Structure formats: C-alpha cells, structure tokens
C-alpha cells in the first residue's frame, strides 16, 4: 500500500470555512492548535453516520470520531511545540485518488510563508506561517489559517477493498485497517515546517529566496547546502539517491540514536568483488540479523525468457537448493519471486534491479515466506553475475557500524528518487530509514503516536532554539561491565549554571535525572551509570540551565551495559612461539560489532592489519603467516596481537623464531 503525499501550493490567502474549535491544550501544553472545520453539514467532520466507540475514541458518529482523533493528534504536537501564537489548521475530509494498490491518504501545505521578520534566525529566508509566527511572537497573517489539510474520505468507502478502512482509535490496534493518527501527525508535520519552499524539480527558489529547511539540505558529495547551490545543482541533488542528506546538528544526533543497523550484502568471495553493498530489505520474509545469513549465490533459470526473473517454476532447482537465489526484477511481483525461490529450496533471495538507478522496492505481503529477501542495484547485480562461474559466497546481514537511513558520516538521507516524485521528493526522510520514521513518504504499520527524529529536524529549523550559548564538543556513551560510561565536554562553560544528565529507555522520552558516579578526565566530564541493566539500550541527554535561569536540552547519545556474554576475549596464539609457519588467532565477541585485529611490534608500530570489519557474535578464527603488510617475512622477535572492538580491547603476545 502506497502513501502518496502532495503539498499544496503556497498562496497569499484563502477563504475560511466554518470554525469548529478543536484545541490541543491541557495543563501542560505549550502550543494551541485549533482545527478549522472546512466540511459542509452532513459530510466529513460533520458526517452523522452512527459508529460504536473504538480504541479509546468515544465518538458515536463518524464525524465525531474524525474530530476526536484529529484533536488527539493535535494534542501530541501541541505538547511538543512552544508558541505563544495559536496555530490554525483548516481541515476537511474529501474524495481523493484511491485505487486497489495505492492512494493519496492526505495532503497538507502552509497557507503563507514569511521572511526577514524580527526574530528570524536566518535573513533572506522563508519560514512557514506557524513557525514564523512563533519566532515573531505574533500572527503575521491573521486573515489566514496556518495550513490546510485534506484527508481521503474514499478510504471509508472501501476503495482498497474489504477490511482496509480508516481506523479512528488511539490504541494503535488497527489490524488490517489504516490507522489515521500517524497520518494526521505526518500531515501536521509538513504544515509546521517539514517541507522545502523550493521547487525540487527545477531547483528554483521561491521568489529567489531559500527556506529554513533548505539551509540544512546538503549534497554529501559536494558538501554544498541548498541555500547556496545553483538551480541546476538543486534539481540534480533532488534525484540523487543516497546523496541528499540532512545536515542539521540536532537532526543528525537524534538520527544516530534512533536509526538501527544498516542492511548490507557482504560478498565474502571472490576477492575481486569482496566487500559490503547497500540493499533494500523486503516487507516480507525473515528479518536480517546481526549474525546474518551466509550462503553461495546461484542464478535461477525458469526456462521461459527472460529466464532469470523466476516468474515461472524454476527448472534449475537442484542448483538453487540450499543456496541463495539470484533473481532479476520484472514481469511478476516480488512475492511471487520469493515463493518460487523458496519452493526450489533456496535459503534466501537477492533481486537485481532492472533499471540503472536505485534499489528494487521489495514490497508485498505473504506470511508463508520465511527466507530472507533483499534487493540490490543493477550494477552490483551485474558484478555478481560476472563472477558466478567461479562461485560467489555472501552474507546478508545488519551492519551495526552503519545506520539504516543515513550515510557513512551519520547524515540522515532525505527522499531523492529518480525520477523526481512530485509531492514526495525532498520533503520526506528516505524510505531506507529503519525503524520506520513518521515523515517517510509511505505509511507503515509500526508507526503510531511519536514524532521520532522529526523533533531533531524541528530543533534545527527553529522550533526549539537553543537558549544556552554553549558548544557541546563531545557527548558519547560507552557500555562497560560496571555500567554505561557517559562522557561530555563543552568548549566554553562561562554561561552554564548547572548540568543535569537525564536518561530514558526511548529516544522520545520521557527523560528523568539520573544519579551517577561523576569523574573527570582532563577537560572531559564522565558519569558512570551503574543502575543501567545489561542488554537494555538507554538514551541520554544533558539538561542545561544558564546563569539567567533559562534552560535547554543538548546532545543525544545511547549505550548498553555489557553483560558477561557481551564481552570480548582473545585467546593465546597457537602455536606460540611461531617457527617459520602460521599461528592461529582465535577470539570471541559477545555481540555483533566492528572489530580491528592487528599485529604490532614492541614499539607499537602496526606491522599487519588482519581484519577491519563488522563481524557476527561468537567465535572467530584468523591466521597470521608471520608476514608484514608488504608480504615480507617479519624479523624474529616479540610481537603483539591487538583486538579492538566496540565491546573493548584485548592484547596477546606472540614470539616469532627464525
């Protein structure tokens, strides 16, 4: 099921509809969101069709349930945002595009945009109306609501088919239906500022000025931001898959804490193509693991041209059996390909894209599929096919050293498919994010009632300006056997009155102050959280109060206390001493992670790098042949085997005899 999102154009003014106040406020709210009901009597929010209360929604008519869930979503945003100016959302239910396979669930756009007002963080920069009003402290366009939203009433008519209707509950138990709450929160997010004011297709700035959002859009190849690019550069970056990223400091920090390990295809052999490759995981089949699924790759043959798409029964089943099936995209669905591979006895499936750019979508549903399924690019698939004659061995896994939905420097990806997708490109997180994020272009069943990393982006564009003029140079958490060690360092503490370390078990909170054992390592402050339980991921941030009594939150990091099974061990080399031969180096790592295994001499100089990669949990065996990095035999003497990992470091001594 596809969630298509279309932003409406920005206009100077639009007529108001009937006003029905749905106020997002309670004793703790910091922003007031009011719904302007734009539906006529008897339809949409005013639909009198009787309904039984459902999932925490007490409404007894269809219209009442729609209003209640809208208020519920507005309450969530209202409790997060800060603004002294009421936020007006003109809303309606109306017929929108809907077919058996895809639909426009909702659309939202700001009514006006503003620049160069008092309080604007950037000059010559557009801000959506609600954010501009918050920063200015007064309504800059009182004649207009802040945004307009439309939701698809055809969903309730069963346009997707039986059992695929709007679910109006607050409990997240939508079953096969479509939960409206995350769609409301998604749409409100766009109206509040999660959108570029620039034409992403042409790269043309609105009126010659960038938006606040554009200041943080970056091409991770050139390092240029959208506010300084040419039109052509912006247009090219908008269709550069995995190269349009978010460069805001808080957005990056919260993405680092939220995103999980990146799915990868690791080619183990032959050496000419060995390495890690990006993949798209399927919405069906076995989930990838840190340990991974290892096997030999075999291309399928279904006997009917094109023979490699597995859209007919596979005829080389004996070769595919107990191996990973390599299948070309096209002709039939991904699910049918997986069923054919599984029926032939394959232990996994790799789908090769049939277009030069991007990865296969890998969508579909079938609970009977139990093998892991991934998609790879056309270029990577061709490289594998060229080596199949000599055998190709691979591992399909999650790499904890890389983030799913971010580049290798931690910048979260923005959605930049090729060709450009109007209404979706640029103004969403990329679909590679895992866990799924609220502001992706597609609705996912695991979304419910949190704003996840959107909070960090909103900090960057100005919704939560930092009130403490300090720079956090370092903030990290390291799991140890005796707890989680949190480290931080500020460049200047002149204006800082107090610092409180707060902890939560979810990136969205709630956070609470944490008692720790404080220490100092030069200019770095350390805090050992001894109450952390092994195996539980804890999130930390710092709450700072300046000397004027103003407060803010900075930094986000996370860590796990190590259990006995998570530790690392390095056994003594065997044999030792080594007499003109090879010694075995055996180590054990308690959880999957990145390791570096080196040989150094007595001065600490690296002699040989044996391993530098992500590995699965468990025992591993490497060998050293007594040679250096240039392939020459080392001189007789004492050397050190050093194992470095995310769980710690170990060293063993080995003696070479000539």
N, C-alpha and C positions, 0 to 999 in steps of 0.2 A: 504494500500500500504506500503510495507516494503522497507526501505532504507538500503541496506547492504553495509558495508564499509570494504574493505580489504586493509590493509597496505602491501606494497611490502617489500621484504627483503632488508636489508642494504648491499650494495656491494661496493667494492673499486672503481670501475669506470664503466661507460657505454658510448658507442659511442654517440656523439652528432648528432642530426638531423639538418634539415635546420634551420637557425636562422632567426626569424622574430621578431624584437624588438617591444614589447608592453610595454611601460614604464609607471609605476604607479608613476607619478610625476606631481606636479603643483607648484605654487609659495609657497605652504605651506607644501609640502610633506617632510617627514623626512627619508624615505627609498625608494629605487628604486627597483621595481620588474619588471623583464624582462621575457617575455614569449618566450621560445624556441620551435618553431613550429615543431613538430615531424611527421606531416602528409605529405604524398606524394601529388603530384599535383592532383587536382580534387576531393579530399576527405577531410573529417574532417574540419579543419580550412580553407581549400582551396576549399571547395565544391562550384561550381559555380551556383547551383540551385537558380533561382530568388526568392526573397522574398520581400514583402512590408514592409517598416519600421514599427516597432511595439513598443509601450510603451516607447518612449524615446530612442530606439535603431535605429539609422539611416541607418543601413546596408541594402543593396538591394540584397545581395546574402546570402545563408545560412552560408557560411564560414565567410563572413564579420560580420554577426550578432553574430556568435560564438566568433570571435576575440574581438568584441566590448564589449560584456558582460564580457568576461574574463578580459579585461582591467579595466572595471568598478569595478569588484570585487577586482582586484589587487590594484586599487586606494584607496579603502576603507582601506585595510590592510596597504598600503603604507603611508597613512595619520595618522595611529595609531602608527606604529613601528618607532624605531630610529635605524639606522645603516648606517655607512659610506661605507659599502661594498655592492655592487649590489647583489640582490637576483635573481638567475636564476631558472625558473620553466620550465622544459621540459614537454610539454603537447601535448595531442592528443585526438581525438575522434576515438573510435574503438568499434567494436561489443563486448558487454559484456552480461552476463546472464540476461535474461528477460523472465518472464512468465506472465500469466494473473493475478497473485496475488502478485508477488514480483520481484524485480530486483536489480542488482548492479548498482546504479546510477553513482558512481565514486570511484576512488581509488587513494591514494597518499602516497608516502613514501619518506623519506630523502635518498639521494644517499650515503652520507658518514656521519660518526659520529666521534667526536674527544674528547680527554681528556687531562688533565694536560698541557694545553697551558697557556701562560701568560694571566692573566685576568679572568681565570675560577673561579667562586665563590666557587665551591667545587673541591677538589683534588680527583683523582681516580674516576672521574665521566664523563660519556658520555654526549655530547651535540650534537644535530642535527646540520648539517653543517651551516645553515643560522644563528642560534643563536651563534654557536661557532665563526663564522667569525665576527659577531657583537661585541662579547666580546673581541676577539683578536685584532680587528681593521684592519684585512687583510684577504684575502681569503686563507684558509688553504688547499683547494683542488681546485686550479684554473682550473684543467683539467676537472672538473665535474660540472654540474649544481647542485643546492642545493637540488632539489627534482624532482620527476617525477610524473605526474598526467595523468590519463586516465578517459574519460567520455564516457558514453554508447551511441553510435550512434544509437543503435536499438530503443531507445525511440522515435526518429523522424520517425521510420518506423511503429509506432503504435503497438508495441508489447504488450502494456497494453490494447489496444482496442481504438476505435474511441474517440477523444477528450482528450486523455491523452498523449500529446506530450510535448517536451521541450518548455518552454516559455522564450523567449530571451529579454523581456522588462525589464526596470529598475524601473517600477512604482508599482510592486507588485500586478498587476491586472491579475493574471494568470488564474482566473476562475477555470475550472476543469483540466487545464493543470498542468505541473510540473515546477515550477519556477527554472531556472538554477542558478540564482545569489546566493541564500543561499547555494546551493550545492558547488559552486566554493569556497565560503568563508569558508565553512566547511572543504573542502579538503585542502585548503591552510593552515588552522589552524593546521592540522595534520603535514604537511610538515615543519611548523615553530616551532614545538615542543610539540604540544598536543598529545603526544604518548609516551608510555613506550618503552625503548630499550630492556626490559627484556622479555623473553618468559613467557607469563602469564599462559600458560597451564601447563608447567613443573616447573615454578619458577626459571629457570636457568638464571643467569645474563649473559649478552653479554660479552664474554671474561673475565668473572669473576668480572666485574665492573657494578655498577648500573648506571642508567641515572639520569639526573637532575630531571626529572619527578618523579622518584622513591623515591627521598628524601621526597616527600610530600604525597605519598600514605600511608595510615595508616589503620590498623585494629582497629576499635573503641571498640573492646572488650579487646584486649591485650595492646593496646596503642603503639604497635611496628610499625615502618616505614619499607617500603620495602628494604631500603638500608642496614638494619641490620638483616632482617629475614633470616631464612634458606630457601632453595628451597621449601621444603615441606610446610612451613608456607605461602610463597607467593602463591603457587599453590592453597592452601586451601582458602586463602583470596580472590583469584580471582573468586571464585564461592560461596562466602558468601554474599548472598543478604542482602543489608542494613548494611553491616559491613565493606565494603571497602569505605573509605572516603578520601576527600582531606583535608590536614592539613596545607596548606599554609595560612599565616595570611591574605594576601590581597584577596585570593580566598574566604576565609570564610567571610570576611567583605562584599565583593560585592555580595556574595550569600545571605547574610542576608538582604541586601537592595533589591535584585531582586526577590527572591522567594516569592510566596504568601502563604496564609494559607493552612495547610495540610488537605486533605480529610480524614475524620475519620468516623468510625461507633461507635457510643456511645450506649452501652447497658444500658438502664435505669433500667430494672428489668428483671429477679430476681437478688437479690443481689449477689448470688454465682458467676455470670459471669458479673456483672456490671463493666463497665469501657470502655476505648477507645481502638479501634482496627484499625490497618492500613488497608487501602483499595486501590484498583485500580479503578479509575473512568473510565467510558466508553467514547468512542469517539462519542457517540450518546445520545439522551435523554436529560432531563432537567439537567442543571448545578447545582451542590451543592451550597448551600448558607451558610452564617454565621449563620442565624437563624435555618436552617436545615429543614428536612422533618421527622416528627415523626409518628410512627405507630406500630402496632403489626405485628410480623413476623409469616407467615403461609407457611408451606412447600407445594409445588404444587404436584399434582398427575395427570399424563396424561394417566393413565390406561394401558400403554404399557411399559414393562420392558426395561431399567431401568425407573421406574415410575416418578422419581423426576427431569428429565432433560428437561421437557417442550418442547420436540421435536414433540409431538402430541398435539392435542387440550386438554386443561386442563379440567378434569372432576370434580374437587372439586372447581368449580368456585364460589359457594356460600360462601365457607370458605375464598377464596382468595379475594373476592370483598371487596374493601375499606381497604385492608391490604397490607403489603409489602411481595411480593412473594420471597420465598427462593428456589433457583433452583440449581441443580448440573450442573457442566460443563461437556461438552462432547456431542457427537453424531451429534449435529447441531450447527449452528452459534449463537453467542451472540445476534445478531439482531433478529433472529427467536425466541429465548427465550423471548426477551423483548416484541416482538409483541404478543406472546402468553399470557404473563402475563398482558399486557395492555388490550388485548381483554377480559380477565377474570375480568377486573375491578380493578387490583392491582394499588396501589398508588406509588409503587416503586419496584425495583428488586435487589436482592442480589444473586450473583452467587458464589457458593462454588467451589474452585479449586479441581481438580481430581487427583492432584499429591501432594506429601508431602511438596515440597518446593515452595516458591514464591506465586505470586498472578496471577489470570487469566488476560490475555491480554486485554480483553474487547474492541476489535477493531470492526470496521464496520461502516456503514453509513445508516441511514434511517431517513429523516426529520419528518416522521409521528410519531416517538416515542417521547412522551412528558413526560414520567415518569423518575425520577432519577434512574440511574443504576450503581451499583458498584460491584466489585469482592472482595472476602475475601479468606484467606488461608484455606486449608483443615482442619487444626487443629482448627481454630476459628469457621469454619462451623460446625464441629463435636460437639464443645462445645455448640453451639446454639441449634443444633438438640436435644441434650440430655435434654434440658430444655423446649422444645416446649410443652410438656404435661401440664405444669403449666402456660404457656403463657410467651412470651418474647416481651418486648417493647423496641424500639430502636429509635435513631435519626441519620439520615445520614446528615452530616454537614461538614463545613470547620472550622477547629480549628485555630484561629488566634494566639494562643500561640505556635504553632508548624509550621515549614516551610515544604512546599511540595518539596521534593527532598533533604532534609537534616535530620540528626539525631537530637536528642533532645538537643545536645550541639552545634548545628549550623554548623556541618561539612557537606558540600555537599556530597551526595552519588555519587560514581563512578559506572559505569555499571558492575555488577558482577553476571550475571545469572548463574544458574546451570541447565544443563551442560555448560561448557565453550563455548563461541561463538567466534570462530576464526575471527579476524579482527574487532570485535566489543567490546569484553570484555576488561575492564580495561582502554582503551584509549578513553572513552566517559563519559560524565555525565550520570547519571541514567535516565531512562525514566519516573521516578516519578516527575521530576522537573516540576514545574508549576509557572509561564508561561514556555512554552517550551523554551529550550536553544539551541543555534546554534550547540553545539558539542554533542548532543544526537545521538544515533545510527540510529534514524529514522527521516526522513524529515517530517516537519509539515507545514500546510498551513499558520500558523501565523508567520513563520519565513520570514525575508525579507533581511535587509541590515545592521544589527547591530551585534556586537560580544558579547554582553551581558556580562555574568560573565567570559567568556574566558579571558577578559582583566585582571581580578584579578589573574587568574592562570598564565598568562604570566608575570605578575609582580613577582610572586613567583619564577618562574624558571629562571629569569634573564634578560628578555627583557627590563624591566624598573627598573634597580637597584636604590634603594633609595640613593640620594646624600646627604641627611641630616642625620647625625648620632644621631638621637633622637628617643626616645621610647614614643609612644602615649599610656599612661596608661588607659585613659578613653576618650570616644567620644560617645555621645548619644544625641538624640533629643527627647524632650517631648512636646506633644501637650498641650496647655493651652487655656483658653478662650481669653487671650490677645495676642496670637501668638504662635510661636514654640520656645521653650527654648532649645538652643544648649549648651552643656557642654563639656569641654575638659580639660585634664590635662597631662602634659609631665613630665617624670621623671627627665629630665635634659634639661634646656634651654640655656646652655652655648654657643652652636654654632648657635643658632637661631637668625637671624637678624630681620625677620618680619613674621607675620602670617596673612593670609587673609582667611576669611570664604567665601566660594563660594557655590552657590545654583543652582539647576536645577530641572526641573519637570520630568526628565527621568534619570535613573541611568547611561545612556551612555552620558549624557550631551545634549546640551552644558551648561557648568557651567559658572557662572558670579559672580563677587564680590557682596556681599550683605551688605547693611547698616543695622546695628543692634544697640540695646541698650546693651552696654557691662557692665558686672558686675564681681564681684569676690566673691567666697565662699571659703575662705581659700586658698588652692593651686589650686582650680578649677576655670577656667575662664568660664563665662557664656555670652551668646549672645542671646538676645530676638529678634526674627524676627517678628516684628509687622506688616509687609506688607504681611505676609502669609495669604491666603484666606482660610476660613473654608472649610473642606472637601477635599482639594487638597493635595496630597502627594508630599512633597518636599524632595529632596536628597541634602545632604550637604557633603562637604569635606574641608580639610584645605590645602591651598597652602602655602608652607614654603620656604623662601629664607634664606640661611645660610649667615654667615658673609663674605664668599668669593663671594657672588653673585649667587651661584648655587641654583637652585630651584627644588622642588619636590612636589608631592601631596600625602598626607597621610590621612587615615581614610575615611570611608563611613558610613553615617547613614541617617535615614529618619524620618519624622514625619508629622503629620497633625494638623493644628489648630482646636480646638474644636468649634463646633457650639453649639447653645443653646440645640439642640436636641441630641447632643452627650454627654452631661454632665450626672453626676450620682447624684442620690438623695436617701436618706434613710429616710423613714417615722418613726414617733414615734411608738415604740412598742405598741401593743393593745391586751389585756388591759395592763395598767401600772398605779399603781403597779400590780405585779403578786402575787396572793394569792393562793398558793398551786395548781397551774394549769399551763396552757400553754399560751404563748403570741405569737402573730403573728408578724413576721418581714417582712415588705414589702419594696422592693426597686425597683428603676427604673434605667436602664443603657441605655445610648443613642446609643451605638453601641456594637456589639458583641465583647466579650473580656474575659479575665480571671478575676475572682473575688475570693476574700477570705473574708468570713464572720465569725467573731469570737466573743466570749464573753470573756471579761477580767474583773478582779477585780480592785479595786481602786488603787492597786499598779502597774497595768499594766501587771500583770501575766495572761497568757492565761488560761482560765478556760475550754473553749469548742471550738472546731473547727466545725462549722456548714456546711461550704461549701468551697471548694478549687478546682475550675474547670472553664473551659470555658463555657460561657452562651451566649444565643442569646440576641439581643437587645430587650428592652421592660421591662415590669413589672414582677417582680418575688416575690413569697411568700415563706418564710421559717418559721419554728416554733422552738421555744425553750421551752423545758419542765422543765426548772429550774434545770437541772442536769449537772454535770461536765463530763469530758471525761471518768471517770471511771464508770459512770452510777449512781452516788450517788447524792442525793439532795444537792444543794448548801446551805450555811448558809444564813439567812436573811441579807439583806443589799443592797448596791448600786453596780450595775454592769454596764459595758459599752458594747454596741453593736457596733462593728467596721467593716465597709465595705471598703475593699481596692480593687481598680480596676485600669486598665490601663487608665481610664479617671479621676482618682482622688480618694480621700478617704473621708468618712463621718462617723460620730460617733453620737450615741444616748444613752441617759442614761435610765436604767431600774431599778426599785426597786423591790426586792423580799421580800415578807412578809410571815412569818411563823406563 
